[in-house]
């Protein structure tokens, strides 16, 4: 295998000589120079609990690679955290960090010409970034989702990060004290890992396995657990096998794999953000597919077979103990593309060949779902001609038609102020716009308002329609990722205060109820606001980001 490795340069060449001198100075044994050279992508950070355990697991991964006959190199990247990196500039840096990380990985892997990589994934943006990088570089790669945190107990009440998140609205409405909120923050997180619940991080962890890019039976997983240590040991062996067999990400990330992942996302009620992330991964994999349309088509055939928080009472650890993603795939077996390849080196058919013990109280059979509707679906209309996303699993079954006056905000802070002052009434439809990738620039964290609305007890009586970023923890009548975004001339830009909007979840429609002639006139007359952007990364991002429906990847916009 060694003379087939792209990392083994011609002896006597400049590249060979200078690298050899570097590595000898670093103490690397010359006998290791011909081995497969494997990057361990570690987004460790002291800023967030999501990444607190990754340095330990990076070391374990490197040891596993050495034991398997490879030469590991740790490569550190930025480490965005949705609850930490969101503090500055209204969270505008969050989405752009995903694509910045992809480019970091490209520079380090392609610049050094390494043979493969293991990617240690944690918080929301790292997993899609790792999958995008694997798809773009197309060298043998394996993703290890590094697990979830546990919540705690506060005076007899179960409290996790979701409760803290919603509690801001409760505090704003004077329904809890600051002292109580402080106590909740002391109890909410017990140990490292990503947010508990079927939020974006755990959603993307599960979908990584559904795509075939994580080892079978490894999601969701408790962070820093012995089980995760076992996964790391196996991964060290498996990356060598992938290199020997020349199994690459684009052999795995096929149209069939995306169909499987979408079916899983819909059936378990994954985060709304999975749509844009899967779209981005497909773009990087060179697939000419419309992920939004695929979600739309599949949603008509699937129902919700789990109810993991915030979609219901069950917890993420319940999903793991019930069989996890592997059990969900087994439940959906008759609906899946079983011929697809996985990083296990086996087809999905072989991985699901043997019967799996499944806790039916947590993961229902397809013919006996918790709800006879998809957990996640696409909604369209004259307000979202390219589609928008609704998480039906986070909305009560009695709410199917919602019609009301628009309350329009181009700034989330103003919406929060209006909520605290009692200016947002039951029956209102709150429009949060100019918050998409171009409009931000960098997607604005509209989900904080939704969480506050829920905490204020209005999650079931006030609807929110936005082109900003939502959280997988959000629930309530929320229409997210409206496409095209307002800053690109999408119809959300022409909504005026008091306009009537109608949301019909039964027919999957969202419409601005104004005279069609007036609608056309407003669209013709709309012009983007003149703005002067700071000369920084967000300006570069805004000038290069593609539409949300294309996954908001970097590249020329049409």
MITI-872656 format. One record per atom (N, C-alpha, C): residue in three letters; x, y, z. Coordinates in steps of 0.2 Angstrom, whole numbers, plus 5000, padded with zeros to 4 digits. Layout:
alaXYZ
...
END
This chain:
unk500449945000
unk500050005000
unk500450065000
unk501050065003
unk501450125004
unk501650164998
unk501850124993
unk502050164987
unk501450194983
unk500850174985
unk500250204982
unk499950264985
unk500250274991
unk500050334995
unk500250404992
unk499750444991
unk499950514988
unk500350554993
unk500450534999
unk500850575004
unk501650555003
unk501750495000
unk502450474999
unk502750504993
unk503150564994
unk503450594989
unk504050564986
unk504250584980
unk504850554977
unk505450574980
unk505850524982
unk506450534986
unk506950574982
unk507250624985
unk507750664982
unk507350734980
unk506750734980
unk506350794978
unk506350844984
unk506250914982
unk506250964987
unk505750944992
unk505150934990
unk504550914995
unk504750865000
unk505050804997
unk505250755001
unk505850775006
unk506350815004
unk506850835008
unk506650875014
unk506250925013
unk506150975018
unk505650945023
unk505150905021
unk504750875025
unk505050825030
unk505550785027
unk505950745030
unk506250775036
unk506650835035
unk506950865040
unk506550895045
unk505950915043
unk505450945048
unk505250885053
unk505050825050
unk504850775054
unk505350745059
unk505950735056
unk506550705060
unk506650755066
unk506550825065
unk506650865071
unk506050865076
unk505550845073
unk504950835078
unk504950765082
unk505450725080
unk505550665084
unk505150605081
unk504850615075
unk504550555071
unk505050505069
unk504950445070
unk505350395068
unk505350385061
unk505950385058
unk505950375050
unk505650315048
unk505550265052
unk505150205049
unk504450215048
unk504150275051
unk503450295050
unk503350335044
unk503850355041
unk503750405035
unk503350375030
unk503350305029
unk503050275023
unk502350255025
unk502150265031
unk501450245033
unk500950295031
unk500250265031
unk499750315029
unk499750375034
unk499650435031
unk499750495035
unk498950515036
unk498750515042
unk498050535044
unk497950595048
unk497550635046
unk497350695050
unk496850675055
unk496950705061
unk496450695066
unk496150775067
unk495550785065
unk495350855065
unk494950865071
unk495250915075
unk495050925082
unk494850995083
unk494251005084
unk493951075085
unk493951085092
unk494451075096
unk494451085103
unk494451165105
unk494151175111
unk494051245113
unk493951255120
unk494251295123
unk494151315130
unk493551355131
unk493251375126
unk492651425127
unk491951385128
unk491951325126
unk491251295126
unk491351225129
unk490851205133
unk490751135136
unk490651085130
unk490451105124
unk490351055119
unk491051025117
unk491551055118
unk492251035115
unk492651015121
unk492451015127
unk492851005133
unk493250945133
unk492950895130
unk493250825130
unk493650805124
unk493650845119
unk493950825113
unk494750815113
unk495050855117
unk495850845117
unk495950775119
unk495650755125
unk495750685127
unk495550635121
unk495050645118
unk494850595112
unk495250605106
unk495550665105
unk496050665100
unk496650625101
unk496850625107
unk497450585109
unk497350515108
unk496750495111
unk496550425110
unk496450405103
unk496250445098
unk496150435091
unk496850425088
unk497350465090
unk497950465087
unk498350395089
unk498250375096
unk498450315098
unk498150255094
unk497550255093
unk497250205089
unk497450205082
unk497650255079
unk497950255072
unk498650225072
unk499050245077
unk499650215077
unk499650145078
unk499250115082
unk499150045084
unk498950015077
unk498550045073
unk498250015067
unk498750015061
unk499350055062
unk499850055057
unk499850125053
unk499550175056
unk499550235053
unk500050285056
unk500150345053
unk500450405056
unk499950465057
unk499750475063
unk499250525064
unk499550595065
unk499250645063
unk499350715064
unk498750755066
unk498750785072
unk498250825075
unk498250895071
unk497650905069
unk497550975065
unk496951005069
unk497051065072
unk496551105076
unk496251155071
unk495551165072
unk495151215068
unk494851265073
unk494451305070
unk494051355074
unk493451305077
unk493151325083
unk492651285086
unk492051325088
unk491651345083
unk491051385085
unk490551345089
unk490251385094
unk489751355098
unk489151395098
unk488551365096
unk487951405095
unk487751445102
unk487951425107
unk487751465113
unk488351505116
unk488951505113
unk489451555115
unk489651595109
unk489851575103
unk489951615097
unk489451655095
unk488851645098
unk488251685096
unk488251755099
unk488651765104
unk488651825108
unk488751885104
unk489251885099
unk489451945096
unk489051955089
unk488952015088
unk488552035081
unk487951995080
unk487551985085
unk486851955085
unk486951885081
unk487551855083
unk487651785081
unk487851775073
unk487951835070
unk488151835063
unk488751795061
unk489151775066
unk489751735064
unk489651665064
unk489051645066
unk488951565067
unk488951535061
unk488451545056
unk488451515050
unk489051515046
unk489351575045
unk490051585042
unk490551535044
unk490551525051
unk491051475054
unk491051415051
unk490451385049
unk490451325045
unk490851315039
unk490751365035
unk491151365029
unk491851385029
unk492051425035
unk492751445036
unk493051375038
unk492751335042
unk493051275044
unk493251225039
unk492751225034
unk492851185028
unk493451205024
unk493551265024
unk494151295020
unk494751285024
unk494751285031
unk495351275035
unk495551205034
unk495051155034
unk495251085033
unk495551075026
unk495251105021
unk495551095014
unk496251125014
unk496451175017
unk497051205017
unk497551165020
unk497351135026
unk497851095030
unk497951025027
unk497450995024
unk497450925021
unk497750925014
unk497550975010
unk497850975003
unk498551005003
unk498651055007
unk499251085007
unk499851035010
unk499650995015
unk500150945017
unk500150875013
unk499550865009
unk499450805005
unk499450745010
unk498950745014
unk498850685018
unk498450635015
unk498350575018
unk498050515015
unk497350505017
unk497150535023
unk496450515025
unk496350565032
unk495750555034
unk495650595040
unk495050565044
unk495150575051
unk494650565056
unk494350635059
unk493750645058
unk493550715061
unk493150705067
unk493350735072
unk492950735079
unk492450795079
unk491850775078
unk491250815077
unk490950835084
unk490750895085
unk490350905091
unk489750955090
unk489851025091
unk489351065091
unk489051075084
unk488451115083
unk488051115078
unk488451125071
unk488951175070
unk489251185064
unk489751135062
unk490051105067
unk490651065066
unk490451005062
unk489950965063
unk489750905060
unk489650925052
unk489150965050
unk489050985043
unk489751005040
unk490151045043
unk490751065041
unk491251005039
unk491250965044
unk491650905043
unk491450865037
unk490750855036
unk490450815031
unk490650855024
unk490550915024
unk490650955018
unk491450955016
unk491850955021
unk492550945019
unk492750885017
unk492450825020
unk492550765017
unk492350755010
unk491750785009
unk491450775002
unk491850814997
unk492050874999
unk492450914994
unk493150884993
unk493550864998
unk494250834997
unk494250764994
unk493650724996
unk493650654993
unk494250614994
unk494550615000
unk495050565002
unk494650525008
unk494950465009
unk494650425014
unk494550465021
unk493950455023
unk493750495029
unk493250465033
unk493250475040
unk492750445044
unk492550505050
unk491950515051
unk491750555056
unk491550525062
unk491750555068
unk491550525075
unk491150575078
unk490550575078
unk490150615082
unk490250605090
unk490450655093
unk490750655100
unk490350665106
unk489650655104
unk489250645110
unk488850705113
unk488350685117
unk487950735120
unk488050745128
unk487850805130
unk487850815138
unk487250795141
unk487250785147
unk486650775151
unk486450835155
unk485750835156
unk485550895160
unk485550875167
unk485250915172
unk485350905179
unk484650915182
unk484650915189
unk484050925193
unk484050985197
unk483551025197
unk483551085201
unk482951085205
unk483051065212
unk482551065217
unk481951025214
unk482050965212
unk481550915209
unk481350925202
unk481550985199
unk481350995192
unk481950975187
unk481850935182
unk482350925177
unk482450985173
unk483151005173
unk483351065169
unk483951045165
unk483851065159
unk484451065154
unk484451125150
unk484851125145
unk485051195142
unk484351215138
unk483951175136
unk483251195133
unk482851235138
unk482851205144
unk482451245149
unk482751315151
unk483451315151
unk483751385152
unk483551425146
unk483651405140
unk483451435134
unk482751465134
unk482351425135
unk481651455136
unk481451495141
unk481851485147
unk481751525153
unk481851595152
unk482251625147
unk482351695146
unk481651725145
unk481251695141
unk480551725140
unk480151725147
unk480251675151
unk479851675157
unk480151725161
unk480751735161
unk481051795165
unk480851865163
unk480851875156
unk480651935153
unk479851955155
unk479451895156
unk478751915158
unk478651915165
unk479251915169
unk479151915176
unk478851855180
unk478851795176
unk478651735179
unk479151695183
unk479751715183
unk480251685187
unk480751745189
unk481151725194
unk481551775196
unk482251765194
unk482751815194
unk483351815191
unk483751765196
unk483651755202
unk483951715206
unk483751635204
unk483151625202
unk482951565200
unk483251545193
unk483351595189
unk483751585183
unk484451565184
unk484751595189
unk485451585191
unk485551515193
unk485051495197
unk485051425200
unk484951375194
unk484551385189
unk484451345183
unk485151335180
unk485451395179
unk486151385175
unk486651345179
unk486551345185
unk487051295189
unk486951225188
unk486251205186
unk486051135186
unk486051105179
unk485951155174
unk485751135167
unk486251085164
unk486851085165
unk487351045161
unk487751005165
unk487750945165
unk488150895169
unk488650865164
unk489250885163
unk489750855159
unk489750885152
unk490250865148
unk490450885141
unk489950865136
unk489950895130
unk489550865125
unk489050925122
unk488750905117
unk488250945114
unk487550945118
unk487150995116
unk486551005119
unk486150945119
unk485850925125
unk485350875125
unk484750885121
unk484450835118
unk483850845114
unk484050835107
unk483450835103
unk483550825096
unk483650895092
unk484150935095
unk484250995092
unk484750985086
unk485051035084
unk485451035077
unk486050985078
unk486450985084
unk487050945085
unk486850875085
unk486350855089
unk486250785089
unk485850765083
unk485450805079
unk485150795073
unk485750775068
unk486250815067
unk486750805062
unk487150745064
unk487250735071
unk487650675073
unk487250605070
unk486550605071
unk486150555069
unk486150545061
unk486150605058
unk486150605050
unk486850585047
unk487350595051
unk488050575049
unk488050495048
unk487750465053
unk487650385053
unk487250365047
unk486650405047
unk486150385042
unk486450395035
unk486950445034
unk487250455027
unk487750395026
unk487950365031
unk488550315031
unk489150335032
unk489250395035
unk489950425036
unk490150415043
unk489750395048
unk489950375055
unk489850295055
unk490250265060
unk490150195061
unk489550175063
unk489250125061
unk488550095063
unk488550095070
unk487950115073
unk487850105080
unk488150155085
unk488350215082
unk488750255086
unk488450325087
unk487750335085
unk487450395087
unk486750375089
unk486450425093
unk486750465098
unk487250435103
unk487650465106
unk488150435111
unk488250485116
unk488350455122
unk488550505128
unk489250525127
unk489350585128
unk490050615127
unk490450585133
unk491150575131
unk491650555136
unk491450485140
unk491050445136
unk490850385139
unk491350325137
unk491350275140
unk491750215138
unk491550195131
unk490850195129
unk490650175123
unk491050225117
unk491050285119
unk491450335114
unk492150315113
unk492450295119
unk493150265119
unk493250205114
unk492750165115
unk492750105110
unk492650125103
unk492250175102
unk492150195095
unk492850225092
unk493150265096
unk493850295094
unk494350235092
unk494350185096
unk494850125095
unk494650095088
unk493950085087
unk493750055081
unk493950095075
unk493850165076
unk493950215070
unk494650215068
unk495150205073
unk495850195071
unk495950145066
unk495650085067
unk495750025063
unk495450045056
unk494850075056
unk494350075051
unk494650125045
unk494950175048
unk495250225043
unk495750195039
unk496150155042
unk496650115038
unk496350075033
unk495850035035
unk495449995030
unk495150035024
unk494950095026
unk494650135020
unk495150155015
unk495750175018
unk496350195014
unk496550135009
unk496550075013
unk496850015009
unk496349995003
unk495650005005
unk495149985000
unk494950044995
unk495250104997
unk495150164993
unk494350174993
unk494050174999
unk493350194999
unk493350265001
unk493050304997
unk493050384998
unk492350404999
unk492350465002
unk491750495004
unk491150494998
unk491450514992
unk490950514987
unk490650444984
unk491050394987
unk490750324986
unk490150314991
unk490150354996
unk489650345001
unk489150395001
unk489350454999
unk488850514999
unk488450514992
unk488050464991
unk487750464984
unk487050484985
unk486650494980
unk485950514980
unk485550464985
unk485650404984
unk485350354989
unk485450364996
unk486050384998
unk486250405005
unk485850465007
unk485850515003
unk485450575005
unk484750565006
unk484450515001
unk483750495002
unk483650465009
unk484150425011
unk484050385017
unk484050435023
unk484550485023
unk484650535028
unk484050575029
unk483750595023
unk483150635023
unk482550595026
unk482450535025
unk481950495028
unk482050485035
unk482650485038
unk482750475045
unk482650545048
unk482850605045
unk482750665048
unk481950685048
unk481550665043
unk480850675044
unk480550625049
unk480750565050
unk480450515054
unk480550535061
unk481150565063
unk481250575070
unk481250645072
unk481050695067
unk480950765069
unk481550795070
unk482050795065
unk482650825066
unk482550905066
unk483150935068
unk483151015067
unk483051035060
unk482651095060
unk482551125054
unk483251145050
unk483751155054
unk484351175051
unk484751115047
unk484451055048
unk484750995044
unk484651005036
unk484051045034
unk483951045027
unk484551085024
unk484751145027
unk485251185024
unk485951145024
unk486051115029
unk486651075030
unk486751015025
unk486150975024
unk486150925019
unk486250955012
unk485951005011
unk486051045005
unk486751065003
unk487051085008
unk487751105008
unk488251045006
unk488150995010
unk488550935009
unk488450905002
unk487850905000
unk487650884993
unk488050924988
unk488050994989
unk488451034984
unk489151014984
unk489451004990
unk490150994991
unk490350924988
unk489850874988
unk489950814985
unk489850804977
unk489650864975
unk489550874967
unk488950844965
unk488450834969
unk487850804967
unk487350854965
unk487050844959
unk486550894956
unk485850874959
unk485650884965
unk485050864968
unk484750924972
unk484050924972
unk483750974976
unk483450944982
unk483850964987
unk483750934994
unk483050954997
unk482951014996
unk482251044998
unk481751004995
unk481750994988
unk481150964985
unk481150884987
unk481750854989
unk481750794992
unk481450784998
unk481550835003
unk481150835009
unk480450845008
unk480250885003
unk479550895002
unk479250834999
unk479550794995
unk479250734992
unk479250684998
unk479750675001
unk479750615006
unk479250635012
unk479150695014
unk478750715019
unk478050685019
unk477850675012
unk477150655011
unk477050585012
unk477550545013
unk477550475014
unk477750445021
unk477950495025
unk478250465032
unk477950495038
unk477950465043
unk477650485050
unk478250485055
unk478050525061
unk478550535066
unk478550465071
unk479150435071
unk479150375075
unk479550385081
unk479750445083
unk480050455089
unk479850525092
unk479850535098
unk479650605101
unk480250625106
unk480750635104
unk481350665108
unk481350735109
unk481450755115
unk481450835116
unk481850865111
unk481550925108
unk480950965111
unk480250935107
unk480350885104
unk479750855100
unk479250815105
unk479450805111
unk479050765115
unk479350755122
unk479150705126
unk479450695133
unk480050655133
unk480250615128
unk480850575128
unk481450615128
unk482050585131
unk482650615131
unk483150585126
unk483650625124
unk484150595119
unk484450535122
unk484550525128
unk484850465131
unk484350405130
unk483750425130
unk483250365129
unk483350345122
unk483450385117
unk483550365110
unk484150315110
unk484650335113
unk485250295113
unk485150225116
unk484850225121
unk484750155125
unk484250115121
unk483750155117
unk483250115113
unk483550085107
unk484150105105
unk484450075099
unk484750125094
unk484650185096
unk484950245092
unk484750245084
unk485150275081
unk485050285073
unk485050225070
unk485450175072
unk485450105069
unk484750075070
unk484450085075
unk483750055076
unk483250095072
unk483350155071
unk482850195067
unk482950175060
unk483550165057
unk483650135051
unk483350065050
unk483350025055
unk483049965055
unk482349965054
unk482050015058
unk481350025057
unk481150045050
unk481550085047
unk481350115040
unk481650065035
unk481850015036
unk482249965032
unk481949955025
unk481249945025
unk480949935019
unk480849995014
unk481050055017
unk480950115014
unk481650145011
unk482150115013
unk482850135012
unk483150105006
unk483650145004
unk484150114998
unk484650075002
unk484650015002
unk485049965006
unk485749955002
unk485749974996
unk486449954992
unk486950004994
unk486850054997
unk487350114998
unk487950085003
unk488450115001
unk489150095005
unk489150145011
unk489450115016
unk489650155023
unk490350155024
unk490550195029
unk491250195032
unk491350125035
unk490950085037
unk491050025040
unk491349975034
unk491349995028
unk491549955023
unk491049905020
unk490449915023
unk489949865021
unk489349905018
unk488949875015
unk488349905012
unk487849915018
unk487349955018
unk486849965023
unk486449895024
unk486349865018
unk485949805018
unk486349755023
unk486949745023
unk487349695027
unk487349725034
unk487349785035
unk487349815042
unk486649805046
unk486149805042
unk485449795045
unk485249725044
unk485649675042
unk485449605040
unk485149575046
unk485549575052
unk485249545058
unk484749585062
unk484349555065
unk483749585069
unk484049625075
unk483749685076
unk484049735081
unk483549735087
unk483749735093
unk483249745099
unk483149815099
unk482449835099
unk482249905099
unk481749915104
unk481749965108
unk481249985113
unk480750025110
unk480149985109
unk479650015105
unk479250075108
unk479350085115
unk479150135118
unk479450205116
unk480050195113
unk480450255111
unk480450265104
unk480550205100
unk480550205093
unk480050165090
unk479550195088
unk478950155086
unk479050125079
unk478650065077
unk478650045070
unk478350095066
unk478550085059
unk478250135054
unk477450135054
unk477150075055
unk476450075055
unk476150085061
unk476450115066
unk476150135072
unk476550195075
unk476550245071
unk476950305073
unk476650345079
unk477050385082
unk476750435087
unk476250485084
unk476450505078
unk476050555075
unk475950535067
unk475350535065
unk475250515058
unk475450575053
unk476050605054
unk476250655050
unk477050665051
unk477350695046
unk478150695046
unk478350745052
unk478950725055
unk479150775060
unk479450835057
unk479650835051
unk479950895047
unk479650895040
unk479450955038
unk479250965031
unk479351025028
unk479151035022
unk479251095018
unk478551125017
unk478551195017
unk477951235016
unk478151285011
unk477651295006
unk477751345001
unk477151395000
unk477251444996
unk476651484995
unk476951554992
unk476551604991
unk476851664988
unk477251704993
unk477351684999
unk477851715004
unk478451675004
unk478451615002
unk479051565002
unk479051524995
unk479151554989
unk479051524983
unk479551464982
unk480151474985
unk480751424985
unk480651374991
unk480151384995
unk480051345001
unk480251375008
unk480051345013
unk480251365020
unk480151295024
unk480351295030
unk480451235034
unk479951245040
unk479651195041
unk479251185047
unk479351125051
unk479451125057
unk479551065062
unk478851055065
unk478451005061
unk477850995064
unk477850955070
unk478450925072
unk478450885078
unk478550935084
unk478650995083
unk478651045088
unk478051085089
unk477551065085
unk476851105085
unk476351055087
unk475851085091
unk475251045093
unk474851025087
unk474550965088
unk474150935082
unk473550975081
unk473351025086
unk472751065085
unk472851125080
unk473451145080
unk473651205076
unk473851185069
unk473351195064
unk473451175057
unk473351235053
unk472951285055
unk472851345051
unk472951405056
unk473351455054
unk473451505058
unk473451565053
unk473051615055
unk472951675051
unk472951735055
unk473351785053
unk473351845058
unk473751905055
unk473851955058
unk474152015056
unk474952015057
unk475252045052
unk476052035053
unk476252095057
unk476752065062
unk477152115066
unk477852105063
unk478152165060
unk478752155056
unk479352185059
unk479852145060
unk480452165063
unk481052145059
unk481552195058
unk482152185054
unk482752175059
unk482552175066
unk483052165071
unk482752125077
unk483052075079
unk482752035084
unk482752065091
unk483152115092
unk483152145098
unk482552185099
unk482252215093
unk481652255093
unk481052215095
unk481152145092
unk480552105093
unk480552085100
unk481152065103
unk481152055110
unk480852105115
unk481052165113
unk480752225117
unk480052225116
unk479752215110
unk479052225109
unk478752165113
unk479052105114
unk478752055118
unk478752075125
unk479252095128
unk479352115135
unk478852175137
unk478652215132
unk478252275133
unk477452255132
unk477352185130
unk476652165129
unk476352185122
unk476752205117
unk476552235111
unk476452175106
unk476652115108
unk476552055103
unk475952015106
unk475352015103
unk474751985105
unk474651915102
unk474151885106
unk473951815103
unk473651825096
unk473851785092
unk473551785085
unk474051825080
unk474551855083
unk475051895078
unk475451845075
unk475751865069
unk476251835065
unk476851875065
unk477351855069
unk477951895069
unk478451885063
unk478651935059
unk479051925054
unk479751945056
unk480251905056
unk480951925057
unk481351915051
unk481551965048
unk481851965041
unk482452005041
unk482752005035
unk483452025034
unk483951995039
unk483851935040
unk484251895045
unk484551835041
unk484551825035
unk484851765031
unk485551775030
unk485851735027
unk486651735025
unk486851805022
unk486451825017
unk486651885014
unk486451945018
unk485851945021
unk485551995025
unk485852015031
unk486151965034
unk486451975041
unk486952035041
unk487452035037
unk487751975034
unk487951915039
unk487851855037
unk487951805041
unk487351795045
unk487051735045
unk486351725047
unk486251745055
unk485751785056
unk485651805063
unk485251755067
unk485351755073
unk485051705078
unk484351715080
unk483851705075
unk483151725076
unk482851675081
unk483251625083
unk482951575087
unk482851595095
unk483251645096
unk483251675103
unk482551705105
unk482251735100
unk481651765100
unk481051705101
unk481151655097
unk480651605097
unk480651565104
unk481251555107
unk481351525114
unk481051575119
unk481151635118
unk480851685123
unk480051685122
unk479851685116
unk479151675115
unk478851615119
unk479151555118
unk478951495121
unk478951505129
unk479551535131
unk479551545138
unk479051595141
unk478851635137
unk478251685139
unk477551655139
unk477551595136
unk476851555136
unk476551575130
unk476851605125
unk476551615118
unk476751575112
unk477051525114
unk477351485108
unk476751445104
unk476151445107
unk475651415104
unk475151465101
unk475251525103
unk474751575101
unk474951635096
unk475651635095
unk475951685091
unk476451645086
unk476351655080
unk476751625074
unk477351665073
unk477951635071
unk478551665069
unk478751645062
unk478851695057
unk479051675050
unk479751715049
unk480251675048
unk480951705047
unk481351675042
unk481851715040
unk482351695036
unk483051685040
unk482951705046
unk483551695051
unk483651625053
unk484151615057
unk484351545059
unk483951525065
unk483651465065
unk483251435071
unk483651385074
unk483451365080
unk483851315084
unk483451255083
unk483751195084
unk483351135084
unk482951125090
unk483151165095
unk482751165102
unk482151205101
unk482051245096
unk481451285095
unk480851245094
unk480251265097
unk479651235096
unk479051285096
unk478551275093
unk477951315092
unk477851325085
unk477451375083
unk477251385076
unk477751435073
unk478251395070
unk478851435067
unk478951405060
unk478951455056
unk479151445049
unk479851475048
unk480351425046
unk481051445046
unk481351445039
unk481951465038
unk482351465032
unk481851485026
unk481551535027
unk481051565021
unk481551575015
unk481351545009
unk481751555003
unk481351584998
unk481651624994
unk482251664995
unk482251705001
unk482851725004
unk482851765009
unk482651835007
unk482451875012
unk482251945011
unk482751995007
unk483351985010
unk483952025007
unk484052015000
unk483851954997
unk483951934990
unk483351944986
unk482851984989
unk482252004985
unk481651954986
unk481751914991
unk481151864992
unk480551904995
unk479951874994
unk479351904996
unk479351925003
unk479651895008
unk479651915015
unk479851995015
unk480252015010
unk480452085010
unk479952135009
unk479352115006
unk478852165005
unk478252165010
unk478252125015
unk477752115020
unk477752185024
unk477152215025
unk477152275029
unk476752265035
unk476852305040
unk476552295046
unk475752295045
unk475452245048
unk474752235048
unk474452195042
unk474852175037
unk474652135032
unk474452065035
unk473952035032
unk473751975034
unk474151915031
unk474351865035
unk474651805033
unk474251745035
unk474251695030
unk473951635032
unk474351575031
unk474451535037
unk474851475037
unk474351415037
unk474451375032
unk473951315032
unk474451255032
unk474551225038
unk474951165038
unk474751105035
unk474051095035
unk473751035032
unk473951035024
unk473851095021
unk474051095014
unk474751125012
unk475151135018
unk475851155017
unk475851215013
unk475451265015
unk475451335012
unk475551395016
unk475951445014
unk476051505018
unk475951565013
unk475451605014
unk475351655009
unk475251725012
unk475451775009
unk475351845010
unk474651865007
unk474151885011
unk473451895008
unk473351965006
unk473651985001
unk473552054998
unk473352044991
unk473052094988
unk472852094981
unk473452074977
unk473352034972
unk473852004968
unk474252064964
unk473852114962
unk474152174958
unk474652204963
unk474352214969
unk474852254974
unk475452214976
unk475352144976
unk475952104977
unk476452114972
unk476252114965
unk476752114960
unk477052184960
unk476652234962
unk476852304962
unk477452314967
unk477252284973
unk477752284979
unk478452254977
unk478352194973
unk478952154971
unk479352194966
unk479052234962
unk479352274957
unk479752334960
unk479452364965
unk479652424968
unk480252414973
unk480252344975
unk480752334981
unk481452344979
unk481852374983
unk482552384981
unk482952364988
unk483552334987
unk483952324993
unk484152384996
unk484152385003
unk484452445007
unk485152455005
unk485352515005
unk486152525004
unk486452525010
unk486952485011
unk487352475017
unk488052475016
unk488452495021
unk489152495021
unk489352445026
unk489652385023
unk489852335027
unk490652345030
unk490752325036
unk491452325038
unk491852285034
unk492552305034
unk492952265030
unk493252205034
unk492852155034
unk492952095039
unk492752025035
unk492751975039
unk492551905037
unk491851905035
unk491351945038
unk490651945037
unk490551975030
unk490952025028
unk490852055021
unk491052005016
unk491651975017
unk491851925012
unk491351865011
unk491051845017
unk490551795017
unk489951815013
unk489651875015
unk489051905011
unk489151915004
unk489751925002
unk489851934995
unk489951874991
unk490051814994
unk490151754991
unk489651694993
unk489251704998
unk488751655000
unk488251644994
unk488051574993
unk487551554989
unk486851554992
unk486351554989
unk485651554992
unk485551504997
unk485151515002
unk484951465007
unk484851395004
unk484451394998
unk484151334995
unk484751294992
unk485351324991
unk485951294989
unk486351274995
unk486151285001
unk486451265007
unk486951315010
unk486851375007
unk487251435009
unk487951425009
unk488251385004
unk488951375004
unk489251435000
unk489951435001
unk490251494997
unk490351474990
unk490251524986
unk490351524979
unk489951574975
unk489951584969
unk489651634966
unk488851624966
unk488451674967
unk487751674967
unk487551684960
unk486951654958
unk486651664952
unk486451734951
END
